[in-house]
Amino acid sequence: MADRARLTYKVAMKRNRRAKIIATLGPATSDRTAIEDLFTAGADVFRLNFSHGSQADHENRLEIVRALERKYERPIAVMADLQGPKLRISTLEGGTADLAENRTIRLQLGSDAGNAERIFLPHPEIFQALEPGIDILLDDGKVRLRVTRCGPDHADADIVTGGRLTDRKGVNVPNAVLPLAAITDKDRADLDFALDAGVDWIALSFVQRPEDLTEARELVGDRAALLSKLEKPAAIETLAEIIALSDALMVARGDLGVELPPEDVPGIQKLVVRQARRAGKPVVVATQMLESMVHAPTPTRAEASDIATAVFDGVDAVMLSAETAAGGHAREAVATMDRIITRVERDEHYRAMVDTVRSNPERTTADAITAAARQVTETIEAAAIVTFTTSGSTALRAARERPTVPILCLTPNPAAARRLAIAWGVHTVVSRDVQDFADMVDKACRLALHEGLAGTGERLVVTAGVPFGTPGSTNVLRIVRT
């Protein structure tokens, strides 16, 4: 009876789509029932947002996710999203200040309470980067200032767009690279906690340049994979280098949309997705994908189209933020996203659009075998591609090809299995190490049947690296029947 229950769980959790769903946990989704509802509705990865909540809150949610992983026998990835160097104004006298257009205001280094004539910023790095003509955005761009004069601890600015400010609203300086450390003291403490707790992905916020990844890589090592959040226009100028140094990328359209004109964001999104796909790095699109469902039980048609655009572009994952962390319809938001992805992937134009971005394989045996696996699969109409990996690299190569069939990844490494939960089209099973290629073929056939990825007598395309256990050594392709 127990075996039958486990089989039911496994088959029920097989997603009938290739793109993955990341759901953010928060006050609305903190207990086991709520988190399990998100998982059964379609969430593949859970995000812990360290900009909010305590470490104890995140630890409790992580323990619930690991319990669900054991129950459903399916690897689930957990992402720790570090807050990063978030810039904010200080407090204001009485808590608010009305800034009138066509007036001037002084920005002053310090933490005193400000007013409509003077605002204090506790960030010397901002003043180091200012020069006349630079715009400063407050409160997600609702208020715009233009610097006229500046010094090491102050700046005078014209109020281009006025409005009411409240305490500690955010500050953005879109046309300057700020001399900020990518990892703050708070981030260091949160990073130590997250790594000790066993998260699978570390999301690094406000990446501006390749050097921002160096310290994070040294601190993280191989204990987790590193995802770079692209929220600053400066990051786009060195995009290729940032992609090369990252394990995955995220187009974080919140702050990116504040610092760039809104008409620029769609093109940037497509550029990042295209370059990440060609590099074989998982890429995520995030922010306001189903924003209306924070309060409403159904999405707008524009939101459905937004998700569809990302899926047609071939992204690895799409992410929900406030929709699941604080919204009143968290489970339905995930279920809605699941339905939209599934419908798009069945569209008659989907395959043609996804195939428009495909890089030529590198001149390596591993790339040649992986590209051939996709071609062979299409020619013989195989049911699935099966890869065996210890590090995850073989499965990521297969995902880069965006094949027409599922990718069944067998690995003895639970950490690799969890990290691959973010990757397009990859269905991972933790399996004991294989003894030889014949043993692997046997496992491939049995598990493809067991996981519902193939029927009896159907063909599989199996790839692996021999000798086993050598990362990146894919050198064998075999066609087998279940």
Secondary structure, 3 states (H helix, E strand, C coil): CHHHHHHHHHHHCCCCCCCEEEEEECCCCCCHHHHHHHHHHCCCEEEEECCCCCHHHHHHHHHHHHHHHHHHCCCCEEEEECCCCCCECCCEHHHEEEECCCCEEEEEECCCCECCCEEEECCHHHHHHCCCCCEEEECCCCEEEEEEEEECCEEEEEEEECEEEECCCEEECCCCCCCCCCCCHHHHHHHHHHHHHCCCEEEECCCCCCHHHHHHHHHHCCCCEEEEEECCHHHHHCHHHHHHHCCEEEEEHHHHHHHCCHHHHHHHHHHHHHHHHHHCCCEEEECCCCHHHHCCCCCCHHHHHHHHHHHHCCCCEEEECHHHHCCCCHHHHHHHHHHHHHHHHCCCCHHHHHCCCCCCCCCCHHHHHHHHHHHHHHHHCCCEEEEECCCCHHHHHHHHCCCCCCEEEEECCHHHHHHHHHCCCEEEEECCCCCCHHHHHHHHHHHHHHCCCCCCCCEEEEEEECCCCCCCCEEEEEEEEC
